[in-house]
Amino acid sequence: MSKTQAGPHQDDLSEPVGAFAWLKALGPRGRRAFGGAFGGYALDSYDYFTLPLGMVAISAYFQLDHGQTGLLTTVTLVVSAVGGALAGILADRIGRVRALMITVTTYAVFTVACGFAPNYETLVVFRALQGLGFGGEWAVGAILVAEYATAKHRGRTLGAVQSAWAAGWALAVIVYTLVFAFLDEDIAWRVLFWTGALPALLVIYVRRHVRDAPAAAAQRAASEGRGSFSAIFGKDLLRTTVFATLLSTGVQGGYYTLATWVPTYLKTERGLTVIGTGGYLAFLISGAFLGYLTGGYLTDRIGRKRNIVLFAVLSSISILAYTQLPAGQNGLLLVLGFPLGFCMSAIFSGFGSFLSELYPTAVRGTGQGFTYNSGRAVGAFLPTLVGFLSDSWGVGGALALGAIGYGLAVVALVGLPETRGRELW
């Protein structure tokens, strides 16, 4: 299968220069696509974090143990595998933009529904359905932007899209702090879920202003086997699919363990108030935002695989330092939040470009949607394991298990090629 240029990257033949050359190189259409994907992923993050931030209040309201609260995250991430796979197929068959609107609408509707849950069982169902949209948005948005980006700048461009996760996380923490400061916890967690209606505004923007990359859309339409699971498990792509899924499992197992349990860890074992928790998370999120941007730069400079190995090692070290810090050293804990957020986010920056470059245009959505979200689903069992073990080990002790995921990610890279500089095919 030959490799060809996948889309129009610039409106003229001049080579953009400067710190924002990657953004200029997208051209007007590409920049609008970038805005849609960035907004979609930021609000995806916002809607996801309504659960971890409200988890202590939800647990008290429904009288849940740690295993039950961990299951809420696990079911979201497991069902996200189904959502990601379906969204990938839709992206290959009906286009990236239309699939993006479907995923955003889905996760917004069911996040709001979570706020109306009368019991734990209903909340589990609504959270699972939220996972359908949550699972598909990133893969679809990343592919949309990747097909506008040049090979030279693709890592930085997709790293900037990834940074939207930190922006959405920060917004969620701000809203959480305000809502829980002024409302009783029994109603505050519901209001937090109801604010998940915000993405509806983004759908209007995407529908009016964003289009698929024309050349990539034409190439996809002319290809046979669009959106085919049999293709990504065929002899040409089977090895790629297996190892990309293992890579995603390791990185996301480590990440979601921390994302799920750090707010609970800060409140229950470090004794922080709502305001105090927000302050500590601010350091974590600031590090995450800069980590995404730095990782995007490095993935273009040193390669996709080296960037992942570097930050897998540093993330493991940071997790152990953060979770095993002796009691009474909350000042140092505050400082350690920055490198923890930086490292565990920088490792993600290459994912959008790496997975996009591993698959041909006709099945790029299917391949990226399946591998990223299947990995997330398998890795999701780690937060539940932490929940069950935390009753005997403590939340901090169980959180150290997150380092195991990063080791798996490094092993998975053995079966994948380096793709830096590769044109989409």
Disulfide bonds with the S-S distance in Angstrom:
none
